[in-house]
Amino acid sequence: MFNYQPLSSNDTYGFRTQYNEYQHISNLKAGSIVNIIGIIASFKDARKSRGTDFTNSCIIFDKSCTAPGSGLLINFFKPLENSLPLFNDNTAVILLRNLRVNPYNLNVQGVSRIDTEWILFNKKGNIQSKSNSNVSLLHEEELFVRDLCIWWKNKDGSAPDIISKKKLTLICDIVPNSFYEIIGEIIKTFPINSNGYTIYLTDYTSNSLLHHYQWGKVSKWNGPYGKMTLQCSLWDSTAAFARNKLHEGEIVQISNLLGRLNRDGILEGVVHGDKHYPDKVFITKISRDEIYVKELIIRKSLYKSNFLINKEIQEKNSKVTCAYQHIPITLIGDILSFLSPKPLFVPQKFRIRARVIDFLPVDLKDFARPFCKSCQETYIAKCCCYTSYPPDEAFIWQFAFLLEGQDCACIPVIFFGDDAQILLNDDSIMPTNLRKDKKTFNLLKQRLSIIYGNLEEAFSSEQHNRIQTPWFELCIMEYIVRKTKTDKGQRRWRAFGIKLL
């Protein structure tokens, strides 16, 4: 009989055949495409996904899974329900080829691809079903499956701590109508009644479904601000423990937490008691030496440093306002490296935090440019319609700032027409011939000094290392400029949504 050669559990691969290599589950890395064989510890039946597909899932393990929580969650997606692997209580093992491994919270999970193949086996190691009739099974693969079934049977058909321990979920990944195990810092406590207790918990990640705590608008709230805090209602023995043992500022671990939406559509958590074990408590203090806690503390430190910067911006530069606060802040470096999945004719919009380090034209008198109403273009000496200035001379705002972000990346941003007029927010400062109209020119300099500080003086004295310009927020829209139809085009950014007060 042909025998396969299993490898040590310390090796990356469980075993190899002539055509495939199968990895140990404990050695899987995010971003890889793998072949694996594992015992099914639990599964969820098929259901409609949030998109157009059907989905189901399972958790599997193999001989390499010795640490608690080291089993692998696998999610399957298919347009048709009967194309999914349909598990039942007699399903014991699954063989998978071309499975993608994605990062998931602080671990990894498997996700099916369009070319993922699978074979289900019963407890005797016999085939139950396949992803399609063309999927083949080598004799050494069949031997490996049966050996795995025997090993599992000798363990009484269970893997208690390997799979039963739920993986921790970040607050940013919580959705309604699912149960979770989370870690967080207690921000605030509030008694409901003799049987209930409320805690406000954060792990310093954001979830768009949470209540938005705005700085300066909630007098009795000390942070974190934004959508970072989950209100958790605890009941029964869990509530009694929290009321008597826990305090604000402590870091705790909560299990059996159900995510749900309240009447206002805000995400919250609830933990009920266990009817069969009424004394069971689903919350506990956790050591600060735990890796999850250390990562939470790092996120807290980053939040505090960013909050202090944001607070300074709002306090020192209260004369600048930025609309469209629902657009998240994006680092300039991320924008420059961003490759849009959308067609190039679809403009991309961002909100950034930046300061002015240069401007163009170099002479502020040229911030208002001659504009031809006929051809709708600015010009210097002449336009497309005339050999000299048009008889009805008109001007329009057209200038650019070189902006530096908090990541030290720089981006040129154009202010043009109505967007520039909204920035100035002053009817006495209208586009005109600034070389002739000294009054408007002086008003313009005074107005723009709000955002470019001492920049002009630093340039004139050639003291570039002494530039002190304030931080502010604005929105920018990316677009593509092409000189010819075959030209790939160049990326440009135009400002909008910013106003001087």
N, C-alpha and C positions, 0 to 999 in steps of 0.2 A: 504493500500500500504506500502511496506517495505521502510523505509527511512534510508539513510546513515547519519553518524554523522561527519560533517566537523569539523576540529580542528582549533584553533586559528592560525593566520599567524605567531605567535611567536614560535609555535611548529615546531619541525623538520619535522613532517609528516603532509601532507595536510588532509589525511583521511586514515582510515584502513578498510579493509574488512576481511573476515574470512581467506583469503589465502594470501593477499598482503598488503603492506604498501606503500603509495605513498607520496613522499617527496615534500615539497615546493621547487621551483627552486632556490629561494634566499638563501636556506640553504645547497646547495650541496657542498660537500667537494671532493677535488681531491683524486683519488685513490679508490673511492667507487663504488659499483655496485648498481644502484638504479632503482626504478619504479617511473615514473612521468607522469603527464597529463598536457598538455599545449596548448595554442592557438598559431597557426602558424601565425607569423608576416610577414615572408618572406621566400622564398625558391629559390634554384637554381636547374635547371634541371639536369638530369643524364648526365654524361660525363665519358670519360676514365680517370682513375687515372694515376699517374706516374708509378704505378706498373702494375699488370695484371688485377686488379679488375675494376669494374665500381663504380662511386661514385656520390652522390648528397648530398645536405645539406639543413637545414632549421634553422631558429631562432624562438624560442618559448618563451612564458612568461605565467605567471599565476597571481593570485591575490596578491601573495607575492612580485612581482617585482615592487617596488615603486621607487627605485633609478635609475637614468639615467644609461643606459648601463647594466642593471642587467638581461637582457634576456639571454637565453642560446643558443649558436651555437651548432648544432648537425651534425656530419658527418657520413654518411652511406657508407659502403663498401660491395659489393657483387660481386661474379664472373660473374653473369648474370644481365643484366640491368633490366629485368622484375622482378627480386627479390627485387629491391629497392622499397621503398615507393614512388609511383609516384604522386606527388602533382599536383593540378591544382587550378584555381582561386576560385573554390567552396569549397576547402578543408579548414576546420576551426580549427579542433582540432586533436591532435595526442596523443594516449596512448602508452606508452613505458614501457616494462619490461626488466630487466637485461641489462640496459644501463651502460656502463663504463663512469666514469667522470675522465677526464685527466686534468693536469695543462696546461694552454695555455696562453703564455705571462705572464701577471700579473693577470689572471683570470682562469676560468675553461671552458672546452668544453666537450660535450658528443660525444662518439665514439661508434658505434655499435659493438657488438661482434657476434660470430657465433650463440649464443643462444638468441640474442635480439629479442623480439617479439614486433610487433607494430600493431595498428589499426588506420586507418584514418576515420575521421567523417566530414560530411558536415556541413553547417551553421545551419541546423536544429537539429543537434545532431545525425543524422542517419549514420550508418556505410557505408563508401565508399569502403574500401578494407582492407585486413589483410595480415600479413606476410606469413601466411599459414592457411589452412582451420581448423586446430586443435586449433587455438587460440580462447579461450572462453572469454566471457564478462559477468560479474556478473551484476545483476540488479542495485546494488548500484553504480557500476562503470558507468553504463549508465546514472543514475540520476546525478552523479557528472559532467559528460560531458555536459549534457543538461543545468545544472545550470551554468556551465562555459560559454556556448554559450549565455545564456540569459544575464549574467553579461557583456559579451563582446558587445552584441547588445545594451545594455543600455549605453555603453560608445561610441556609434556611430561607433562601429566596428573598432576602432583604439586604438593604444597605442603609442602616439607620441614620448615621450622622452624615454620611457622604452627600445625601440628597435632601433629606428632610429639613436641613438648615436653609432657610430662605436667604437669598442674597439681598444685601442692603440696597435701598433705592434712594437716590437723591431727590430732594423736594422738587427740583425742576422737572423730574420725569414722572411725577404722580399725575394720574388722570382719574376721573370719577369712575366709581363702580368696580374698583379693584382693591385687593388687600395688599398691604405693604409692610415691610420692616424698615425702619428709618432710624437715623441718628441725628440729633439736633441739640442746640443750646436753648434752654428755657429763657425766654425774653420777659414774659409776664405770666402771672397766674390769676385766676378768677374763680371763686366758688360758684357753682350752679345751684345746688341744693345739697341736702344731706347725703345724697347718693351720687352726686355728679361733681366734676371738677374740670375746669378749663385751663389749658396751658397754651401759650403762644410759643411756637417752636420755629427755629431757623437753622439751616445748614449753610447759609450764605450763597445759595443758588436761587435763581429767579424762575418763577412760573407765571405765565401770563394769565392764569385763571385765579391767582390770589388777589386779595385786597391790596390796593395801592396806597401805601402810607407816604404822604408827601411831606417833605421837610418844610417846616414853618407853618403848616396848616393843621397839625395835630398837636395840641398843647401838652398832652399827657403821654406822648409817645417818644421814647428816647432812641428809637431805631431798632433794627436797620430800616432804612427807608427804601421805597420801591416795592416790588412784589416779591418779597423774600420770606414772609412770615406766614406760617400755617397755623390756623386756629384748630386745636385738637380738643374735642370733648371726651373726657374719660368717665367711665361709669363703673359702679360696683367696686370690687376689690381693688382694681387699678386706680380708681379715683381716691379711695381711702389711703392707699399707699402714697400717692402723689401729694395729697393734702398734708400728710404727717411727716413725710420723709424728704420731699424735694423742695428746692428753692430756686429763685431766679439766678441765672448765671451758670447753673449746673448743666452738664452735658449728659443726655440720657439716650437710651435705646428703647424704641417702642416697636412692638410686634402686633400683628392682628389689627393693623390700622386700616380702616376702610375710607377711601377717598370718595367724597360726594360733593354735590353742588347744593348750596343753600338757596333760599327763596330769591335771592338777588343774583344768582348765578355765580357766586364766589365759591372757590374750592375750599373745603375744610376737611378735617379728619375726625373720625369717631372711633372709639375703642370700647366695645361692649364686653361684659363679663362672659365667662364660659358657663353655660347652663349645667354641664356635666361636672365641672370642677369649679364651683363658685368661689373658692379661695385663690384661684390662679390669678397672678398679677402679670400684666403685659408691658410693664415699664420698669426699667432698672437703670441705676447709675452705671456709667461706663468709664473705664480708666483712660486717662489722657495719654497713656502710652500706646493705645491702639492706633493702628495706621489710619483708620477712618477718622479718628478724632484729630490726629495730627494734620490731616488734609483739611479738615474743617477749620482748624485754627489758622492755617495758611490762608484759606479763603477769607476768613474774618479779617486778617491783617490787611489783605489786599482791598477789601471793602472799605476799611477805615481810612486807608491812605487815599483811595479814590474819592471817598465822601468828603474828606478835608479839602481836597482840590476843588471839588464841585461847590462846596460851601464857600470857599474863597472866591470862586468865580462869580457866584451869585451875589456875595456881599460887596466885592470890590467893583464889579462891573454891572451894577443894577441899571445902567443906562442902555444896556443892550438886551433885546429880547429875541428869542428864537421860537418860531411857531413849529407845528408838527412834532410835538414832544413824543408822539407815539412811535416815531421812527427811532430805532435804537442807535446809540452812539457807536460809530465804527472807527477804528483806528485808521489813520491815513495810509499806513503801510499795508494794511489789509485791503484797502481800496485799490492801491496801485498794483497789488498782486492778484486782485480779484478778476477771474475770467467768468463773464456772465454766461449762464446757460440759456439765457433768452436771446432772441434775434437781436442783431446790432441796432435795429431801428427802434427797439423798445428802450426808452431811457431808464437808467438806473438812478435811484434816489438814495441819498445817505444823509445822516446827521453826524457832524464832526465837532470836535472840540479842538480849537487851534488858536494861534496868535500870528499876527502879521510880522514878517521879517523882511519883506521887500514889496515894491509895487511897480507897476508899469502902466502908462508911460512914466519915464523918470521925472518929467515935469508935470506937476499937478494941473498946470494950465491946459494940458492936453487931455484931461479926464473927460471933458465934453468934446465930442468929435463932430465935424460937419456931417450932415445927414441929408441924403437926397430922397425926397418923398416919392419920386417917380420910380427909381430903381430899388428903393428900400435898402440902400447901402451907405455905409460911412465912407469917407474919402479924405485925402489930404490935399492934393493939388487940384484934382478934377475927378469927376465921376463918370459913369458910363454914358450919361445922357448929355453932358456939356463938356466943353473944352476948358471951362473955368468954373468958378463957383456958380451954382444955380441962382437965378434971380431972387427966389424966395428962400433965402438962407435960413436953414434950420440946424439945430444941434441935438445930439442925443448922448446920454451917458455911456461911456465904454472905457472901462479900466479893469485892471486885474491886480490881485494881491497874491503874493507867494506866501502860503500859510504853512506853518510848522505845527505838527501834532505833538501830542504828549509822548509818542514813540520816536520823536525826532525825525520822522519822515516828513517830506515837504511836497506840496501839491499847488500848482497854479490855479486860481479860481477867478473866473471872469464875472464882472458885474456889468450888466447891460440893460439899457432901457428902463422899463417899469420896475424891474427888480432892484436896480440901483436907486431909483427914486424912492422906493419903499424903504430901502436901507437908510437913506438920508432923512426921510420922514419929516420934511420941512418944505412948505409951499413957497417959502422965500428963497429956496435954493433950487433953481430950475436950470436945466442944461442950456448954456448960452456960450458966447464967445468969451471964454475966461481971460483971454489976453487983453480984452477991452473992458470987460466988466469986473473991475477990481473989487467991488462990494460983494458980489456973489462969490468971487474967488476966495476972499477972506472968510466968508461964512462957511464955505466948503472946507477950508483948511481947519477951521475951528471944530466943525462937525466931525470930520474924519479922525481928528486927533483922539477921539474917544476910543477908537479901536487900534490906531497905529502908534499911539503914545508919542515917544520922543524919536521916532524912527527918522523923520526928516532931518532933525538936528544932528542925530548920530551920523547920518550919511554925509551931511555937509561938513562936519568936522572930522570925517574919516575915522570915527571911533566906533567901528562896527562891533567891537566886543562889549560895548556898553549899551547895547540895544535893550530897552525895557518896554515891552508891549504887553498889554493885558490879554488874558485868556478869555475867550468867548465861544459861544456855540452858534452854528449856522447849518443850513441845509444846502447840499449841492446836488446837481443833476448831471449825470454823465451822458455825453452824446458823442457821436462819431462824425468827423469831418473828412470828406473825400474830395480830392482834387479832380479825379477822373472816375468813370464808372468802374474801372478795373482796379482802382486803388483800394487797398485794404482799409485805408482810413487811419486817422489818428484820434486818440481819445482826448476829449476836452471836458472841462467841468465848469458849470455855470452856477452861481449862487442864487438862492431864493430863501424866503422865509425868515430873513433877519431884518430887524428894525432898530434904529437908534431912538431912544426915548428922550 
